[in-house]
Amino acid sequence: MKIFMNRIAKDTARLTAVSFILQGLGLWLNILISNKLGTASVGVMTLIFSLFGFIMVLANGNIFISTSRFVSEEIGAGNGNVSRIMRLSTGFSLILSTAFSLASFGLAKIIAEYASGEPELAMSVKIIAFSLPPAAFGSCIKGYFNAVRNVKVPCLGDIIEFAAKWTSLTVGVLFLLDRGLSIYILISGSILFGEVISCIFYIIKYYPEYKRFSALPSGKPRINRISAYMKLSLPIVASGYVQMIMSSLNEALVPVALLKYNASAERAMSEYGMFEAMIIPTVFYPAVILTSLSNIIIPEIARANSSGNTERVKHLIRKIFSRAFAYSFFISGMLFSAGGRIGQILCPSDSLVSETLVKMFPVVPFIYLEIVLEGIIKGLGKQNFSTVNSFCEYVIRIICVIVFVKLYGFTGVLISYYASNIYSNIVRIIFVCRTANLRFEVFSYIIKPFAMCFFCCQLASALTGFIRYSSVMLETVIYLCTAAIVFVLLYELDKKLSDSKIHSQERLMFNIKKEERLNKTVPQ
């Protein structure tokens, strides 16, 4: 079990390192484009990306999750007929993505009219339509490599896609935007380029794997027909659709509500741009470690669950809970103590970013826990619950946006995040504990992480309080690094103490069972 957990830790570390770099570069590029075009233009660009992301999810059908889970269950059940599962997955992904590609191409003008009314957007939608099949096929192969624990390939694929997409977009914004090309064409062209390049990479990596497992003898697969595959995939597809539709509706309502509250349309789009391009990416940036962990645990829990190993499932969830709670409380403390300075670095021209980062610290643990909770729920195969709970979450968020943004402006957006995330993730925690038959340990998951967070903040403040800093950035970096070092040391110490306690208990139970066996063999 220890070797198994170490492998999960190593795979998570690889994915986290890549995600940290890519999301950090993405945030930096958002700031760069914001400085060149203005925060209002970034708001417009965010709306375009939301539209394209909406079409992508519809055409993708959450195929990454489906493939990763079904391949893991096939391996866990002992049949090993991965070849059949992959043929069904790739076939389903190509059928779904091609259908939406044709629909997007044919309805491009209608989509453009409803989205923004800009004529350039119609051409952009047509360009995006060509990127849907390679994006879906690449996600399918990516899910396979995630299921077989070869995370190096998804990491390299993400790097290649990011480099191709953002390099082409940055070059276009800096050098081609002034020559007549619209931002719509530049964004859609960069998306198409990135998806095609990454898909080619995945095909090259997948072909030797396909030849290998196709030649292996295999038994009867758990999923034999496309109809059975679609039936099992439907809850996963529906979950992705519900989340994307409700998320897109919420993102569309936010700027509309801000426009009604603010007297200036420029201010409304500026607030929306800062929230979507600076505040939210900053809040979610440290969460990449939990996103990586979530991607790893979906196939692991699915494999353990399909083999009937309930103790292993419980052990995994306990480990995930202890790590996720400790980390989320720590990041929450960092936003509370250093969020103002981080906001000054990101956007020195407007205090909204600084104020909002500090105000969001109480809800950060709930936001972060959602990432791993969704991974656990999907690994357990409880996709229907995930769909219903996500729907309720976004209904609460949308109602809060409609009611409170009209009354309080941008503060209403924060109220919507508080209400929806606190409710939905308390429900998720209760559901996971009941499904896995686990007891929620208040001391381990709440009291201890809070104490560690408080100690890290206080010690970092004390250690860095005697230094005079030449800039806000230097002060912030030193503070965050000091706090992070203290947190890692505390976490490792706590983990060693916990492991020692577990080993002692296991040794005690072993001795008790040994004595019971000896007593049975001794004649009375």
Contacts in CASP RR format, 6 or more apart in sequence:
PFRMAT RR
TARGET T0000
AUTHOR 0000-0000-0000
METHOD contacts of the structure
MODEL  1
MKIFMNRIAKDTARLTAVSFILQGLGLWLNILISNKLGTASVGVMTLIFS
LFGFIMVLANGNIFISTSRFVSEEIGAGNGNVSRIMRLSTGFSLILSTAF
SLASFGLAKIIAEYASGEPELAMSVKIIAFSLPPAAFGSCIKGYFNAVRN
VKVPCLGDIIEFAAKWTSLTVGVLFLLDRGLSIYILISGSILFGEVISCI
FYIIKYYPEYKRFSALPSGKPRINRISAYMKLSLPIVASGYVQMIMSSLN
EALVPVALLKYNASAERAMSEYGMFEAMIIPTVFYPAVILTSLSNIIIPE
IARANSSGNTERVKHLIRKIFSRAFAYSFFISGMLFSAGGRIGQILCPSD
SLVSETLVKMFPVVPFIYLEIVLEGIIKGLGKQNFSTVNSFCEYVIRIIC
VIVFVKLYGFTGVLISYYASNIYSNIVRIIFVCRTANLRFEVFSYIIKPF
AMCFFCCQLASALTGFIRYSSVMLETVIYLCTAAIVFVLLYELDKKLSDS
KIHSQERLMFNIKKEERLNKTVPQ
1 312 0 8 1.000
1 315 0 8 1.000
5 319 0 8 1.000
7 149 0 8 1.000
8 293 0 8 1.000
8 296 0 8 1.000
8 297 0 8 1.000
8 300 0 8 1.000
11 149 0 8 1.000
11 151 0 8 1.000
11 292 0 8 1.000
11 296 0 8 1.000
12 289 0 8 1.000
12 292 0 8 1.000
12 293 0 8 1.000
12 296 0 8 1.000
13 292 0 8 1.000
14 151 0 8 1.000
14 152 0 8 1.000
14 155 0 8 1.000
14 292 0 8 1.000
15 151 0 8 1.000
15 154 0 8 1.000
15 155 0 8 1.000
15 288 0 8 1.000
15 291 0 8 1.000
15 292 0 8 1.000
15 295 0 8 1.000
15 296 0 8 1.000
16 288 0 8 1.000
16 289 0 8 1.000
16 292 0 8 1.000
16 293 0 8 1.000
18 155 0 8 1.000
18 158 0 8 1.000
18 159 0 8 1.000
19 158 0 8 1.000
19 288 0 8 1.000
19 289 0 8 1.000
19 291 0 8 1.000
19 292 0 8 1.000
20 285 0 8 1.000
20 288 0 8 1.000
20 289 0 8 1.000
21 159 0 8 1.000
22 158 0 8 1.000
22 159 0 8 1.000
22 162 0 8 1.000
23 281 0 8 1.000
23 284 0 8 1.000
23 285 0 8 1.000
23 288 0 8 1.000
24 285 0 8 1.000
25 162 0 8 1.000
25 166 0 8 1.000
26 162 0 8 1.000
26 166 0 8 1.000
26 281 0 8 1.000
27 278 0 8 1.000
27 281 0 8 1.000
27 282 0 8 1.000
27 285 0 8 1.000
29 166 0 8 1.000
29 169 0 8 1.000
29 170 0 8 1.000
30 42 0 8 1.000
30 277 0 8 1.000
30 278 0 8 1.000
30 281 0 8 1.000
31 277 0 8 1.000
31 278 0 8 1.000
31 346 0 8 1.000
31 347 0 8 1.000
32 170 0 8 1.000
33 41 0 8 1.000
33 42 0 8 1.000
33 45 0 8 1.000
33 170 0 8 1.000
33 173 0 8 1.000
34 41 0 8 1.000
34 42 0 8 1.000
34 273 0 8 1.000
34 277 0 8 1.000
34 278 0 8 1.000
34 347 0 8 1.000
36 173 0 8 1.000
36 174 0 8 1.000
37 45 0 8 1.000
37 173 0 8 1.000
38 270 0 8 1.000
39 269 0 8 1.000
39 270 0 8 1.000
39 273 0 8 1.000
39 274 0 8 1.000
39 277 0 8 1.000
39 347 0 8 1.000
39 350 0 8 1.000
40 266 0 8 1.000
40 269 0 8 1.000
40 270 0 8 1.000
40 273 0 8 1.000
41 183 0 8 1.000
42 273 0 8 1.000
42 274 0 8 1.000
42 276 0 8 1.000
42 277 0 8 1.000
43 255 0 8 1.000
43 269 0 8 1.000
43 270 0 8 1.000
43 272 0 8 1.000
43 273 0 8 1.000
43 276 0 8 1.000
43 277 0 8 1.000
44 183 0 8 1.000
44 269 0 8 1.000
45 183 0 8 1.000
45 187 0 8 1.000
45 277 0 8 1.000
46 251 0 8 1.000
46 272 0 8 1.000
46 273 0 8 1.000
46 276 0 8 1.000
46 277 0 8 1.000
47 115 0 8 1.000
47 116 0 8 1.000
47 251 0 8 1.000
47 252 0 8 1.000
47 255 0 8 1.000
48 116 0 8 1.000
48 121 0 8 1.000
48 124 0 8 1.000
48 183 0 8 1.000
48 184 0 8 1.000
48 187 0 8 1.000
49 187 0 8 1.000
50 248 0 8 1.000
50 251 0 8 1.000
50 252 0 8 1.000
51 111 0 8 1.000
51 115 0 8 1.000
51 121 0 8 1.000
51 248 0 8 1.000
52 124 0 8 1.000
52 128 0 8 1.000
52 187 0 8 1.000
52 188 0 8 1.000
52 191 0 8 1.000
53 244 0 8 1.000
54 244 0 8 1.000
54 245 0 8 1.000
54 248 0 8 1.000
55 100 0 8 1.000
55 104 0 8 1.000
55 125 0 8 1.000
55 128 0 8 1.000
55 129 0 8 1.000
55 132 0 8 1.000
56 128 0 8 1.000
56 131 0 8 1.000
56 132 0 8 1.000
56 135 0 8 1.000
57 240 0 8 1.000
57 241 0 8 1.000
57 243 0 8 1.000
57 244 0 8 1.000
58 100 0 8 1.000
58 241 0 8 1.000
58 244 0 8 1.000
59 96 0 8 1.000
59 97 0 8 1.000
59 99 0 8 1.000
59 100 0 8 1.000
59 101 0 8 1.000
59 104 0 8 1.000
59 132 0 8 1.000
59 133 0 8 1.000
59 135 0 8 1.000
59 136 0 8 1.000
60 93 0 8 1.000
60 96 0 8 1.000
60 97 0 8 1.000
60 132 0 8 1.000
60 135 0 8 1.000
60 136 0 8 1.000
60 139 0 8 1.000
61 93 0 8 1.000
61 96 0 8 1.000
61 136 0 8 1.000
61 233 0 8 1.000
61 236 0 8 1.000
61 237 0 8 1.000
61 240 0 8 1.000
61 241 0 8 1.000
62 236 0 8 1.000
62 237 0 8 1.000
62 239 0 8 1.000
62 240 0 8 1.000
63 89 0 8 1.000
63 92 0 8 1.000
63 93 0 8 1.000
63 96 0 8 1.000
63 136 0 8 1.000
63 139 0 8 1.000
63 140 0 8 1.000
63 143 0 8 1.000
64 139 0 8 1.000
64 140 0 8 1.000
64 142 0 8 1.000
64 143 0 8 1.000
64 146 0 8 1.000
65 143 0 8 1.000
65 236 0 8 1.000
65 298 0 8 1.000
65 378 0 8 1.000
66 89 0 8 1.000
66 92 0 8 1.000
66 232 0 8 1.000
66 233 0 8 1.000
66 236 0 8 1.000
66 237 0 8 1.000
67 85 0 8 1.000
67 86 0 8 1.000
67 89 0 8 1.000
67 139 0 8 1.000
67 140 0 8 1.000
67 143 0 8 1.000
67 144 0 8 1.000
67 147 0 8 1.000
68 143 0 8 1.000
68 144 0 8 1.000
68 146 0 8 1.000
68 147 0 8 1.000
68 295 0 8 1.000
68 298 0 8 1.000
68 299 0 8 1.000
68 302 0 8 1.000
69 147 0 8 1.000
69 236 0 8 1.000
69 298 0 8 1.000
69 299 0 8 1.000
69 302 0 8 1.000
69 378 0 8 1.000
69 379 0 8 1.000
69 381 0 8 1.000
70 85 0 8 1.000
70 89 0 8 1.000
70 222 0 8 1.000
70 223 0 8 1.000
70 229 0 8 1.000
70 232 0 8 1.000
71 82 0 8 1.000
71 85 0 8 1.000
71 86 0 8 1.000
71 89 0 8 1.000
71 143 0 8 1.000
71 144 0 8 1.000
71 147 0 8 1.000
71 148 0 8 1.000
71 299 0 8 1.000
72 147 0 8 1.000
72 298 0 8 1.000
72 299 0 8 1.000
72 300 0 8 1.000
72 302 0 8 1.000
72 303 0 8 1.000
72 306 0 8 1.000
73 222 0 8 1.000
73 302 0 8 1.000
73 303 0 8 1.000
73 305 0 8 1.000
73 306 0 8 1.000
74 80 0 8 1.000
74 81 0 8 1.000
74 82 0 8 1.000
74 85 0 8 1.000
74 221 0 8 1.000
74 222 0 8 1.000
74 223 0 8 1.000
75 82 0 8 1.000
75 147 0 8 1.000
75 148 0 8 1.000
75 303 0 8 1.000
76 303 0 8 1.000
76 304 0 8 1.000
76 306 0 8 1.000
76 307 0 8 1.000
77 222 0 8 1.000
77 306 0 8 1.000
77 307 0 8 1.000
78 307 0 8 1.000
79 218 0 8 1.000
79 219 0 8 1.000
79 220 0 8 1.000
79 221 0 8 1.000
79 222 0 8 1.000
80 216 0 8 1.000
80 218 0 8 1.000
80 219 0 8 1.000
80 221 0 8 1.000
81 218 0 8 1.000
81 219 0 8 1.000
81 220 0 8 1.000
81 221 0 8 1.000
81 222 0 8 1.000
82 144 0 8 1.000
82 213 0 8 1.000
82 218 0 8 1.000
83 210 0 8 1.000
83 213 0 8 1.000
83 214 0 8 1.000
83 216 0 8 1.000
83 218 0 8 1.000
84 218 0 8 1.000
84 221 0 8 1.000
84 223 0 8 1.000
84 224 0 8 1.000
85 221 0 8 1.000
85 222 0 8 1.000
85 223 0 8 1.000
86 140 0 8 1.000
86 144 0 8 1.000
86 210 0 8 1.000
86 213 0 8 1.000
88 223 0 8 1.000
88 226 0 8 1.000
88 229 0 8 1.000
89 140 0 8 1.000
89 144 0 8 1.000
89 229 0 8 1.000
90 137 0 8 1.000
90 140 0 8 1.000
90 141 0 8 1.000
91 226 0 8 1.000
92 226 0 8 1.000
92 229 0 8 1.000
92 230 0 8 1.000
92 233 0 8 1.000
93 136 0 8 1.000
93 137 0 8 1.000
93 139 0 8 1.000
93 140 0 8 1.000
94 133 0 8 1.000
94 136 0 8 1.000
94 137 0 8 1.000
96 136 0 8 1.000
97 132 0 8 1.000
97 133 0 8 1.000
97 135 0 8 1.000
97 136 0 8 1.000
97 137 0 8 1.000
98 132 0 8 1.000
98 133 0 8 1.000
100 129 0 8 1.000
100 132 0 8 1.000
101 129 0 8 1.000
101 130 0 8 1.000
101 132 0 8 1.000
101 133 0 8 1.000
102 129 0 8 1.000
104 111 0 8 1.000
104 125 0 8 1.000
104 126 0 8 1.000
104 128 0 8 1.000
104 129 0 8 1.000
104 132 0 8 1.000
105 125 0 8 1.000
105 126 0 8 1.000
105 129 0 8 1.000
105 130 0 8 1.000
106 126 0 8 1.000
106 129 0 8 1.000
107 125 0 8 1.000
108 122 0 8 1.000
108 123 0 8 1.000
108 125 0 8 1.000
108 126 0 8 1.000
108 129 0 8 1.000
109 122 0 8 1.000
111 121 0 8 1.000
111 122 0 8 1.000
111 125 0 8 1.000
112 118 0 8 1.000
112 119 0 8 1.000
112 121 0 8 1.000
112 122 0 8 1.000
112 124 0 8 1.000
112 125 0 8 1.000
115 121 0 8 1.000
118 182 0 8 1.000
118 184 0 8 1.000
120 182 0 8 1.000
120 184 0 8 1.000
120 185 0 8 1.000
121 184 0 8 1.000
123 184 0 8 1.000
123 185 0 8 1.000
123 188 0 8 1.000
124 184 0 8 1.000
124 185 0 8 1.000
124 187 0 8 1.000
124 188 0 8 1.000
124 189 0 8 1.000
125 188 0 8 1.000
127 185 0 8 1.000
127 188 0 8 1.000
127 189 0 8 1.000
127 191 0 8 1.000
127 192 0 8 1.000
128 188 0 8 1.000
128 191 0 8 1.000
128 192 0 8 1.000
130 192 0 8 1.000
131 191 0 8 1.000
131 192 0 8 1.000
131 194 0 8 1.000
131 195 0 8 1.000
131 196 0 8 1.000
134 195 0 8 1.000
134 196 0 8 1.000
134 198 0 8 1.000
134 199 0 8 1.000
135 195 0 8 1.000
135 199 0 8 1.000
137 199 0 8 1.000
137 202 0 8 1.000
137 203 0 8 1.000
138 198 0 8 1.000
138 199 0 8 1.000
138 202 0 8 1.000
138 203 0 8 1.000
141 202 0 8 1.000
141 203 0 8 1.000
141 205 0 8 1.000
141 206 0 8 1.000
142 153 0 8 1.000
142 154 0 8 1.000
142 157 0 8 1.000
142 202 0 8 1.000
143 154 0 8 1.000
144 206 0 8 1.000
144 209 0 8 1.000
145 151 0 8 1.000
145 153 0 8 1.000
145 154 0 8 1.000
145 205 0 8 1.000
145 206 0 8 1.000
145 209 0 8 1.000
146 154 0 8 1.000
146 295 0 8 1.000
146 296 0 8 1.000
146 298 0 8 1.000
146 299 0 8 1.000
147 299 0 8 1.000
148 209 0 8 1.000
149 299 0 8 1.000
151 296 0 8 1.000
153 202 0 8 1.000
153 205 0 8 1.000
154 295 0 8 1.000
156 201 0 8 1.000
157 198 0 8 1.000
157 201 0 8 1.000
157 202 0 8 1.000
158 198 0 8 1.000
160 194 0 8 1.000
160 197 0 8 1.000
160 198 0 8 1.000
160 201 0 8 1.000
161 194 0 8 1.000
161 195 0 8 1.000
161 197 0 8 1.000
161 198 0 8 1.000
164 190 0 8 1.000
164 193 0 8 1.000
164 194 0 8 1.000
164 197 0 8 1.000
164 198 0 8 1.000
165 190 0 8 1.000
165 191 0 8 1.000
165 193 0 8 1.000
165 194 0 8 1.000
165 195 0 8 1.000
166 190 0 8 1.000
168 186 0 8 1.000
168 189 0 8 1.000
168 190 0 8 1.000
168 193 0 8 1.000
168 194 0 8 1.000
169 186 0 8 1.000
169 187 0 8 1.000
169 190 0 8 1.000
172 181 0 8 1.000
172 186 0 8 1.000
173 183 0 8 1.000
173 186 0 8 1.000
176 186 0 8 1.000
177 183 0 8 1.000
177 186 0 8 1.000
223 229 0 8 1.000
223 232 0 8 1.000
235 383 0 8 1.000
235 384 0 8 1.000
235 387 0 8 1.000
236 378 0 8 1.000
236 383 0 8 1.000
238 383 0 8 1.000
238 387 0 8 1.000
239 383 0 8 1.000
239 386 0 8 1.000
239 387 0 8 1.000
239 390 0 8 1.000
240 387 0 8 1.000
242 387 0 8 1.000
242 390 0 8 1.000
242 391 0 8 1.000
242 394 0 8 1.000
243 390 0 8 1.000
243 394 0 8 1.000
246 390 0 8 1.000
246 391 0 8 1.000
246 393 0 8 1.000
246 394 0 8 1.000
246 395 0 8 1.000
246 397 0 8 1.000
246 398 0 8 1.000
247 394 0 8 1.000
249 394 0 8 1.000
249 398 0 8 1.000
250 394 0 8 1.000
250 397 0 8 1.000
250 398 0 8 1.000
250 401 0 8 1.000
250 416 0 8 1.000
251 276 0 8 1.000
253 398 0 8 1.000
253 401 0 8 1.000
253 402 0 8 1.000
254 272 0 8 1.000
254 275 0 8 1.000
254 401 0 8 1.000
254 405 0 8 1.000
254 413 0 8 1.000
255 268 0 8 1.000
255 269 0 8 1.000
255 272 0 8 1.000
257 401 0 8 1.000
257 402 0 8 1.000
257 405 0 8 1.000
257 406 0 8 1.000
257 409 0 8 1.000
258 268 0 8 1.000
258 269 0 8 1.000
258 271 0 8 1.000
258 272 0 8 1.000
258 405 0 8 1.000
258 409 0 8 1.000
258 410 0 8 1.000
258 413 0 8 1.000
259 265 0 8 1.000
259 268 0 8 1.000
259 269 0 8 1.000
260 405 0 8 1.000
260 406 0 8 1.000
261 268 0 8 1.000
261 405 0 8 1.000
261 406 0 8 1.000
261 408 0 8 1.000
261 409 0 8 1.000
262 268 0 8 1.000
262 271 0 8 1.000
262 409 0 8 1.000
270 350 0 8 1.000
271 352 0 8 1.000
271 410 0 8 1.000
274 347 0 8 1.000
274 350 0 8 1.000
274 352 0 8 1.000
274 353 0 8 1.000
275 356 0 8 1.000
275 410 0 8 1.000
275 413 0 8 1.000
278 343 0 8 1.000
278 346 0 8 1.000
278 347 0 8 1.000
278 353 0 8 1.000
279 353 0 8 1.000
279 356 0 8 1.000
279 357 0 8 1.000
279 360 0 8 1.000
282 342 0 8 1.000
282 343 0 8 1.000
282 346 0 8 1.000
282 353 0 8 1.000
282 357 0 8 1.000
283 335 0 8 1.000
283 357 0 8 1.000
283 360 0 8 1.000
283 364 0 8 1.000
283 367 0 8 1.000
284 367 0 8 1.000
286 327 0 8 1.000
286 331 0 8 1.000
286 334 0 8 1.000
287 331 0 8 1.000
287 367 0 8 1.000
287 368 0 8 1.000
287 371 0 8 1.000
289 327 0 8 1.000
290 324 0 8 1.000
290 327 0 8 1.000
290 328 0 8 1.000
290 368 0 8 1.000
290 371 0 8 1.000
290 372 0 8 1.000
291 371 0 8 1.000
293 320 0 8 1.000
293 323 0 8 1.000
293 324 0 8 1.000
293 371 0 8 1.000
293 372 0 8 1.000
294 371 0 8 1.000
294 372 0 8 1.000
294 374 0 8 1.000
294 375 0 8 1.000
297 316 0 8 1.000
297 320 0 8 1.000
297 372 0 8 1.000
297 375 0 8 1.000
297 376 0 8 1.000
297 379 0 8 1.000
298 375 0 8 1.000
298 378 0 8 1.000
298 379 0 8 1.000
299 379 0 8 1.000
300 316 0 8 1.000
301 313 0 8 1.000
301 316 0 8 1.000
301 317 0 8 1.000
301 375 0 8 1.000
301 376 0 8 1.000
301 379 0 8 1.000
301 380 0 8 1.000
302 378 0 8 1.000
302 379 0 8 1.000
302 380 0 8 1.000
302 381 0 8 1.000
304 312 0 8 1.000
304 313 0 8 1.000
304 316 0 8 1.000
305 313 0 8 1.000
305 379 0 8 1.000
305 380 0 8 1.000
305 381 0 8 1.000
310 436 0 8 1.000
310 437 0 8 1.000
313 380 0 8 1.000
313 436 0 8 1.000
314 436 0 8 1.000
314 437 0 8 1.000
314 438 0 8 1.000
317 376 0 8 1.000
317 432 0 8 1.000
317 436 0 8 1.000
317 438 0 8 1.000
318 438 0 8 1.000
320 372 0 8 1.000
320 376 0 8 1.000
321 372 0 8 1.000
321 444 0 8 1.000
321 445 0 8 1.000
322 444 0 8 1.000
322 445 0 8 1.000
322 498 0 8 1.000
324 368 0 8 1.000
324 369 0 8 1.000
324 371 0 8 1.000
324 372 0 8 1.000
325 365 0 8 1.000
325 369 0 8 1.000
325 444 0 8 1.000
325 445 0 8 1.000
325 446 0 8 1.000
325 449 0 8 1.000
326 448 0 8 1.000
326 449 0 8 1.000
326 452 0 8 1.000
326 491 0 8 1.000
326 494 0 8 1.000
327 368 0 8 1.000
328 364 0 8 1.000
328 365 0 8 1.000
328 367 0 8 1.000
328 368 0 8 1.000
328 369 0 8 1.000
328 449 0 8 1.000
329 365 0 8 1.000
329 449 0 8 1.000
329 450 0 8 1.000
329 452 0 8 1.000
329 453 0 8 1.000
330 449 0 8 1.000
330 452 0 8 1.000
330 453 0 8 1.000
330 456 0 8 1.000
330 483 0 8 1.000
330 487 0 8 1.000
331 364 0 8 1.000
331 368 0 8 1.000
332 361 0 8 1.000
332 362 0 8 1.000
332 364 0 8 1.000
332 365 0 8 1.000
332 453 0 8 1.000
333 361 0 8 1.000
333 453 0 8 1.000
333 456 0 8 1.000
333 457 0 8 1.000
334 457 0 8 1.000
334 480 0 8 1.000
334 483 0 8 1.000
335 342 0 8 1.000
335 357 0 8 1.000
335 358 0 8 1.000
335 360 0 8 1.000
335 361 0 8 1.000
335 364 0 8 1.000
336 358 0 8 1.000
336 361 0 8 1.000
336 457 0 8 1.000
337 457 0 8 1.000
337 460 0 8 1.000
337 461 0 8 1.000
337 479 0 8 1.000
337 483 0 8 1.000
338 476 0 8 1.000
338 479 0 8 1.000
338 480 0 8 1.000
339 354 0 8 1.000
339 357 0 8 1.000
339 358 0 8 1.000
339 361 0 8 1.000
340 354 0 8 1.000
340 355 0 8 1.000
340 357 0 8 1.000
340 358 0 8 1.000
341 354 0 8 1.000
341 472 0 8 1.000
341 475 0 8 1.000
341 476 0 8 1.000
341 479 0 8 1.000
342 354 0 8 1.000
342 357 0 8 1.000
342 476 0 8 1.000
343 353 0 8 1.000
343 354 0 8 1.000
343 357 0 8 1.000
344 354 0 8 1.000
344 472 0 8 1.000
345 472 0 8 1.000
345 473 0 8 1.000
345 476 0 8 1.000
346 353 0 8 1.000
347 353 0 8 1.000
347 354 0 8 1.000
352 410 0 8 1.000
356 410 0 8 1.000
356 414 0 8 1.000
359 414 0 8 1.000
360 414 0 8 1.000
360 417 0 8 1.000
362 418 0 8 1.000
363 417 0 8 1.000
363 418 0 8 1.000
363 421 0 8 1.000
363 422 0 8 1.000
366 421 0 8 1.000
366 422 0 8 1.000
366 425 0 8 1.000
366 426 0 8 1.000
367 417 0 8 1.000
367 421 0 8 1.000
367 425 0 8 1.000
369 425 0 8 1.000
369 428 0 8 1.000
369 429 0 8 1.000
370 421 0 8 1.000
370 424 0 8 1.000
370 425 0 8 1.000
370 428 0 8 1.000
373 425 0 8 1.000
373 428 0 8 1.000
373 429 0 8 1.000
373 432 0 8 1.000
374 386 0 8 1.000
374 428 0 8 1.000
376 432 0 8 1.000
377 383 0 8 1.000
377 385 0 8 1.000
377 386 0 8 1.000
377 428 0 8 1.000
377 431 0 8 1.000
377 432 0 8 1.000
378 386 0 8 1.000
380 432 0 8 1.000
380 435 0 8 1.000
380 436 0 8 1.000
382 431 0 8 1.000
382 435 0 8 1.000
385 431 0 8 1.000
389 424 0 8 1.000
389 427 0 8 1.000
389 428 0 8 1.000
389 431 0 8 1.000
390 424 0 8 1.000
392 423 0 8 1.000
392 424 0 8 1.000
392 427 0 8 1.000
393 420 0 8 1.000
393 421 0 8 1.000
393 423 0 8 1.000
393 424 0 8 1.000
394 420 0 8 1.000
396 416 0 8 1.000
396 419 0 8 1.000
396 420 0 8 1.000
396 423 0 8 1.000
396 424 0 8 1.000
397 416 0 8 1.000
397 417 0 8 1.000
397 419 0 8 1.000
397 420 0 8 1.000
398 416 0 8 1.000
400 412 0 8 1.000
400 415 0 8 1.000
400 416 0 8 1.000
400 419 0 8 1.000
400 420 0 8 1.000
401 412 0 8 1.000
401 413 0 8 1.000
401 416 0 8 1.000
404 411 0 8 1.000
404 412 0 8 1.000
404 415 0 8 1.000
404 416 0 8 1.000
405 412 0 8 1.000
405 413 0 8 1.000
405 416 0 8 1.000
408 415 0 8 1.000
429 440 0 8 1.000
432 438 0 8 1.000
433 439 0 8 1.000
433 440 0 8 1.000
448 494 0 8 1.000
452 487 0 8 1.000
452 490 0 8 1.000
452 491 0 8 1.000
452 494 0 8 1.000
453 487 0 8 1.000
455 486 0 8 1.000
455 490 0 8 1.000
456 483 0 8 1.000
456 486 0 8 1.000
456 487 0 8 1.000
456 490 0 8 1.000
457 483 0 8 1.000
459 482 0 8 1.000
459 483 0 8 1.000
459 486 0 8 1.000
460 479 0 8 1.000
460 482 0 8 1.000
460 483 0 8 1.000
460 486 0 8 1.000
461 479 0 8 1.000
463 482 0 8 1.000
464 475 0 8 1.000
464 478 0 8 1.000
464 479 0 8 1.000
464 482 0 8 1.000
467 478 0 8 1.000
469 475 0 8 1.000
469 478 0 8 1.000
END
